[in-house]
Amino acid sequence: MPKLTIRFGDKTDKLLKELAEEKGTTKTEIIRRALATYKYLDEETKDGNKRVSITTTNNETIKDVILP
């Protein structure tokens, strides 16, 4: 498996640590999940629609996110 060294600032490292603790996983796994999410969103918005909606199970919009 390839290995990559990434240097983060203190704020980013703290955020990664907090997320990993909340989710019961590692900082590396948080980064993997973030990349997978980014890839998914990139693929889903290739048609030019850059809006992603977060909805409830009843299909009520909670928030719209506009991607760059």
VEXGUZA-578609 format. One record per residue (C-alpha): x, y, z. Coordinates in steps of 0.2 Angstrom, whole numbers, plus 2048, in hexadecimal, padded with zeros to 3 digits. Example, Ala and Ser with C-alpha at 12.3 -4.5 7.8 and 13.67 -1.06 7.14 Angstrom:
% residues 2
83E7EA8278447FB824
***
This chain:
% residues 68
8008008008078117FB80B81D80A80983080980F83C81680484C81880885B8237F986382A7F88738357F38728477E18768447DF8698367E785C8417DC8608507CC85F8447D284E83E7D584884F7C484E8557BB8458467C58358497C083585B7AE8398587AD82B84B7B781E8547C481D8467D58248417DA8348397E082A82A7CF8238287C78348297D283A81B7CD82A8117BA82E8147BD84080F7C583B7FF7B882E7FB7AA83B7FE7B38487F37B483C7E57A28377E679C8497E67A884D7D87A183F7CE78F8437D27918557CD7998537BC7898587B378B86A7B977F8697C878A86F7D677C86E7E377B8607F076C85F7FC76C85780D75B85081075184781D74A83681B73A83F81674384880874385981175286380D75C86881C76A8718137708748017838737FE78A87C7EF79A8747E97A887E7E1
***
